[in-house]
Amino acid sequence: MGQTDGWVDLGAATELQGRTLQPVRAGRTRIALSCVDGAFGAVSNACNHVGGPLGEGRLDGDYVVCPWHQWKFHRVTGIGEPGFEDDRVPAYPVKVENGRVLVNIAAVTLRRKTPHEPHPLARKPERLPGAIRVAGISTTAMDEEHPRYSGSEHLLASALDTARADGCETKLIRLNGLHFHACRGYYSLGAHACTWPCSITQMERDDELDVVYEALVHWADVILLATPIRWGAASSLYFKMAERLNCVQNQVTTHNRVLIRNKVAGFIIVGGQDNVQGVAGQLLTFFGELGFHVPQFPFIGHSRGWTAEDMEQNVVTVSTSHELHNGAGELARRCIALAHRLVDTVPTVAVERGGRKAHALRDSESVGEGGSEGGSEGGSGKRGVQDRTQGTPHESVNADISDGGPDPGDGVAAGSTRP
């Protein structure tokens, strides 16, 4: 690949015009190269949002659509779509000479990112003074216009009553009453595509899962989650929420940032069929990976069993059993007692990453290239990711933000969000 006065030969025009949009390299600079009716355009491969690979996206008319979160930039000028013209990605002059496509990396335009107010969830998690705060999350699904009795929610109410009687602040979050979108699998496109706060919450004004995020990350000291048993598993609403919580755990993977510290979780599991222990195992694993502590005996459960297909009897049992409701209250007290101890504890600064999710073992002889850098929270389990406390932005998949250093005029690192 030759270079003269900033012009870099990308290859034969006949080959490059075969795709309307593709990522290419000009030396160490990554470019999103487009071709429409034989006319080429060249812009930075890194989206302004969180560095998504524009060249792997698609064209919408003359606009490149980022494959991560659908931000759009003009394929020739790099200017943002109508309404967002103040945003732009670097653009490069491009020409065809003697059948070769040339791009001038020295004549790049400036990247411009309109500053936006950070999302309220993006603030640093800090516990405010005051009583222990207990959030109950009910995951049962029902018709809001024709509500039915829910055993798991009834026991959760008893647990919250006990917490209030003991001087705690409480709130009940009913997932069935929230409008929130399903996870769109941005993590499947790349770890850095799964952002905190969740990109869906930032982009979709009607998404109400911010209520859950606020409780888990910022407000609550204790989370009490109640679920029915559906075919041997937790409720569908629980799993819909859990998939959206990947953005919380993923902060450890991408930024060495643990959002959940010194918080406690307990669980209430009720079903007409069995598998209380199986449901509890999944809940304990998932909330443990988020960073929650659990008390001794961290869940209560009730089931009529596989052979007892008589939900009407299950309803009678749960609604009238003083033992079950007292048990829910005592579960709340165990969680609250642990929370009291944790509130007075200095949070752990570093968490050893060996054996943790998304941490490649670099010191193992069986591991090939691409091992991790560092073994604790001060050294990420992802290659190229650095300790966020040092103020170093993470390595992007795009050369103009990462491996080649910033492009000329690339004055701002990725990470802003549109309102």
N, C-alpha and C positions, 0 to 999 in steps of 0.2 A: 504494500500500500504506500504509494508515493505521496510526498508533501512538498509543495512549492508556494512560498509566500502565504502560508496559512491554508492553502487549498489542499485537501486530502482526497485521494482517489478511493471511492467506496466500492467500485466494481463496474461491471458491464451493465449498461442501461437495459439491455434486453433481458438480463436476469433479474435486476432489481425491480423492474416495472411489472413483474409477474404477480406481485402482492401489493394490495392497496395500502397496507400498513405493516411495518416490521421494525424490530429493533436492530440497529447496526452499530458498529464501532468505527470511530474516526480516531485512530491512535488509541488513547486511553479514555476518550470521551464517548459516552453512549448517547445515541441519537435515535429518535423516533422518526423514521423515514417513511413518507407517504407518497403515493403516486395516484393521481386522478387524471384520466384522459391523457396520459403521457407527461403530465406536469408534476414535477417532484416538489416536495416540501420537507423541511428538516427542522425539527424542534428538539429540545432537551427530552431525554427519555424519562426524566423524573418529574412526576406530578407535584404541584405545589402543596398538596394536602399532606400526605405522609410519605411521599417518595414513590408512589406506585409506578410501575413500568408502563409508560404511555404506549410504547411500541408494541406491547402485547394486548392493547385494547382493540378498539374498532373505530371506524369512521361513521360519523353522523353528518352527512353533507360534507362540509369543509372543516368539521371539528373532530379532533381526536378525543375519544371518550376513554377516560382512565378505567382499566378493568377492575380496580379495587373499589372505588366509591363514586364512579361516574362523573367526576369533574371533567369539564370540557375546555379545550384550548384549540384555537385556530391552527390548522396544520401547517400554515406558511408563516404567519406572523407571531404565533404563540400567544395571542391575546385571548383572554377568557371569553366564554360564551356571552351573548347579550344579557345585560344585567350584572355581569361580573367582569367588565372590561378592565377594571383596575388591577385585576390579577393577570399575570402573564408568565409564561415559561420562556427561557432563552430560545431564540430562533437563529438559524444559520443560513447564510446565502448558499444557494445550491444551483448548479448548472450542469449541462451535459456538453461535453467536448469530445469529439472523435469517438463517440459511442460509449464514453465513460462518464459516470456520475461523480461530480466533484462537489465537496462541501467545504466551506471556509470556516474553520473553527476559530480563527483569530478575529473574525468580524461578528462575533456573537452579540446579540442584544442582551440587555439586563433582565434578570429575573425580578419580578415585582410581585410582592405578596401583600395584599391589603390586610392590615392588622384587624383582627376581630377580638371581641371580648371572649375570654376563655369560658367554656361551659362551667356552670356552677359546680358540677361534680368534679371538675378538674382540680379543685382546691386541695391543699395538703390535708390529709386526714389527721385531725387533732381532736382529742376528747375534751369537751368543754366541762367545767366543773358542774357538780350536781349529783342528784340521785342516780342509782343504777337505772339504765334505760333498757326496757325489754320490748322487742318487736315480735309480734306473732304473725306468721305467714300461713294463711290457709290456702291449700292448693286444690281443694275440692271443686269440681265443675258442676254447675247446675243452671237451670233456666232462671234468670234473674226475675222475670215476670211471674214465675210460678215456683217460688223457692220450696225446697224440701228440707227435711231434717238431715243434718250432716253430723255423724258421730265424731269424726275427727275435729271438726270445727267447734263442736260443743265442748269437747275436752280441752281444746285450746283456750276457749273462753274461760273455763275454770282455772286454767293455769295463769292467765292474765289477771283474773280476779284476785288470785292469791298474791301475785306480784304487786298489784296496786295496794292490797291490804298491808303488805310489808313495806310500803313506802316507796316503791319504784314508779318511775314513769313508764307508761305502756302505750302501745298503739297496735291496732289490728290491721293487717294488710290482707285483703282478700283478692287473690289473683283473678278470680272469676269476675271481679268488678273492675279490673283494669283492662284497657285496650292497649295491647302491646304486640309488636310484630314478632314473627318467628325469626330465629337466627338465619342469616343469609350466607353463612359459611365463608366469610371473608378470610378466616384463618386458613382455609384450603388454598387460597391464592398466595399466601405468604404470611409468616408470623406477624410481620409489621402491619399487615392489612387489618388485623384485629386490634383495634385501638381502645384506649381508655381516655375519656369516657367512650362507651360504645358508639360506633359510627352511626348506627341506626337511630339511637336516641338523639344524636346531634343533628342528623339530617331530616328525620321525620318528626314534625311538630306534634303529631297526634300520638306519638309513642309515649306510653305512661309507665314504662318500666323504670324510669328515673326514680319513682317512689321506692322501689326495691333497692336500687343502687344506693340511694341516699341513706336508707336504713342500715344496710349491711356495711357500707364503707365508712359512713360518717356518724350516724346518730346512735345506733344501738350498741349496748355492751353485751346483750344477750339476744340471740335469735332462737325462737321456738317455732319450729316448722311442723305443721300437721298435714298428714296426707292419708287418703284412703288407699286401699290395696286394689289395684286393677290388674287382673290376670298376673298376679304374683309380683307386681312391680308398683312403684309409686305412681301417682296420677299423671295424666298427660300434661296437665298444666305445670306440674313440677318440672317435668323434663323440658317443656318449652322455656321455662324460666332458666333452668340449669344450663341449657345450651347458650343462652344469652349471657351467662356469668363467666364464660370462657375469657372474656375481656379482662376480668379481674385477675384470674390466675395467670393469664398470658403476660401480665406486666412483669412477673418474675422472669419469664423466658426472654422477653425483649429488652427489659430495662433494669433487671435486678431490683425491682421495686415491689415490696410486699405491702399490699393495701390493707389487708386484714391483720391486725395485731391486737393481742390481749383481749380477744372477744370469745364468747362462749356460744356453743350451739347445743340444743337439745331437740328431741324429736318425739312426735306423737303419731302412732301408726295404727290405723283401725281398718279392718276389712271383713267382709262377709266370707272371704276365702282366706287361706293361710299364706304363709311366707313372710311373716313379720320380720324374722331374722334376715332374710334375703334383702328385703327393702331397707332395713336398718343398715346392713353392710354397705349398700350403695351410698346411702346418705352420709354415713360416717366417713367413707373414703372421699367423697366429693367435697364435703365441707372441711375435712382435714386438709385437702389439697388447696383449698382457698385460704387456709391459715387459721381456722377456728380451733379453739380448745374444746374439750368435752369433759363433763364431770363424771364421777363414778356413776355407773348405771345411767347412760346418757339418753335412753329412750324408754317409753312405755308403749305397750301394744295390746291389742285385743283382736281376736279372730274367732269366728265360729267354726272354722275348719273347712276342709275340702268337701266333706260329705254333708255339710249343713247349708244347703241352698235355701235359707229361710231368712232373708234380710230383715223381714219384719220383726223376727225375734232378736236379731242383732241390734236393731234400733231400740227395742225395749230394754235390752241389757245395758247398752251404753247410756241411754237417757236416764236410767233409774239407778245405776250402780254407784253407790257412794264411794266404794273402794276405788273405782276407776277415776272418779273426779278428784278424790283425795290424792290419788297417785299422780294425776296431772299437776296438782298444786305442789306436791313435794318435788316433782321433776323441776318445776320452776325454781323452787328454793335451792335445789342443788346447783343449778346453773347460776343463780344469783350469788350464792356463797362463793363460787369459784370466781365469778366476775369481780366481787369485792377484793379478792386477793390479787387478781391480775391488774386492777386499776391502780393499785399501789406498787406495782412492779414496773421497773424500767424495761421498755420493750427491747427484745433482742436486736442488736444492731446488724449482725451478720448471720445468715443461715447457710450451713454447709450444703453445697449443691450435689455432692457425690451421691448417686443413687436416686436423685430427684428427677422429676419430669423434665424432659428436653435437655438433659445434661449429658453430653458425650464424655466418656472416660478417656482422657488424654494419656493417662499414665499406664494404660493397659496395652500389652504387646499385641493383643488381638485387634486393636483399633487402628484403622488406617488413617488416611489424611482427613483433615477437617475436624480434629478434636476440639475440646473446649479450651477457653482461656481462663485459667484460675479455677479454684475449687470452692469458693464460698460466695456470699452475696457481693463481695468486693470484686469478684471475677466471674463473669457470666458463663452460663452453660452453652451459650450460642457463640460461635466463632465471630469475632469482630464486634460484639456488643461490649460496651464498656460500662463501668460503674457510673450510674446516673448521678451519684453524689459529687462526682468530680466535674460535672458540668459539660461532659463530652457527649455530643449527639451520637445516637446509635448509627452503626454502619448501614447504609441503605443498599438496596439492590442496584442502585443506579450510580454510574461512575461519576456523574457531575455532582453528586453529593457525597460520594464515598471514595471508592478505591483509586480514583485518579485525582482526588482532591477536587475542590469546587471548580466549576467552569469559570472563565473570566466573567465577571459580572454577577456571579451566583452569590449574592450577598446575604441570603437568608437560608437557614437550614429548614428542612421540611417540618411541618407540624401544625400549621394554622388550620382553622376550620371556618367554613362559611356559616353564617347564621341560618 
